[in-house]
Each structure stands twice: as structure tokens, then as C-alpha cells.
Amino acid sequence: MPRPQTPLDFSLYEQARLAKYLRELQSRTQRSFAELATRANSSAATLKRAASGRQVPRRTVVEDYVQACTTPGLERDVSTDCAVRLWKRARYAQERPGRAYTEACPEYARDWRDLSGALRDLHAYAGFPSAAEMEKRAGDWGALPHSTAHRIIKARSVPTTWRQLHGFLKACEEHERRHHLWAQALDKCLAHPDGLAPLTGRLLEKLQPVSPPHVSFGLAAPGG
């Protein structure tokens, strides 16, 4: 039987919500942290810190915690999805305190500067994954090098091809139903390549405003 834990501090609301959920998972198992650690890749101390609510644990620790508390199958999938969503909100609250946790709005992007801001909002919504982690998630080799991801999230660059943008969306786990909004924003920016200059504060090589035929996901052209 696990020992009673320290009460959660709900002044750190999102962190406490995540910790509360993790504690509920543990409570169902009736196992101590030491017992859970035998089923996880994390130590008992790491699992205990994750459920303390005093800090936002790494995502891998949260996923490991859920795995230790659940059995393979639907239960684990649903629990992991819920825990990751709570973790993303906690990371957002940690990095952007006082700001509402809302999806990025690529449909409002009018130029490269707007697109850069929307991409950074998407990165925040995804829980601020590291550039190295994003490179792994992007999938295909060279789709999103970590150096490119780093420049984008630091507002030093923007994706200038659909492949690069798609890699960034995939790395941030953006739902495919919203990809067309980003494709349209990219098309809009490619039509005005000179808008890149003010983004970086220096003159960049001009781009040809031509995107792959599939960038707009087959949307018919006006009047088509």
C-alpha cells in the first residue's frame, strides 16, 4: 500500500492537475513507487518527483509513469494520451504563465513574421519540445534538421518549403486536419518573398514563389 503523499499546491494549477492524474493512476495499482520502478525505466525517486506537483517532469518520465501503472492496450493508450495533454498544458503554464492555452492560428498569418509567430505558438502548444526531439519526430531524414528547428523556434528562420513545414508540424504533433491551414499560410507567404527580410533584420536571398502542387492538399483554385 503506497504511503500518503504531500497535498498538492493548486496555486500551480496545471502542474497540480498533472500530478493529481498521475497519483490517481498509482492509486488504482495499489503499488508503492519502489514497486512501480520495477515496471518502469525511471527510478522510484524520479516517479515520486513526477507526482509531487512541485515541478513539471520530462515528458518521457510521464509516459514511463503511465506505462508502469497500466497494462498494454486501450487503457494504456487512453491514459497516456490524457497524461500527455495534461503535461503539455503544464509546460505551457510553466513557460508562458498567465497566458491562455490555445491553439496556434496560422489562418491569420499575413506574412513571414506572422507565420513565424504562429509556428512558435504551435511549438509552445506542443509543450516546447527540444530541437533534437523535433528532428526525431519529423520522421524522414533531413525533413527537419535540429539546427533548422532551433532557428525556427528562436524566430531566426521560417520553413520555406512544404517538406520543411510538414516536418515542423509533425514534430509538434499538429493534427492533420489542420495542416491545410498551414499550407495556405505558406502559400500566402511564398507569394511575397520579400517579407522575409524584416523577419531576420537582414536581406535574404529572394525565393521563387512556387510551391509543390500538393501543398494546398488539392484545394481547388478560385474559379476552378
Summary of the structure (lengths in Angstrom):
residues: 224
radius of gyration: 20.7
end to end distance: 67.1
largest distance: 68.2
contacts: 629
relative contact order: 0.09
helix: 58%
strand: 0%
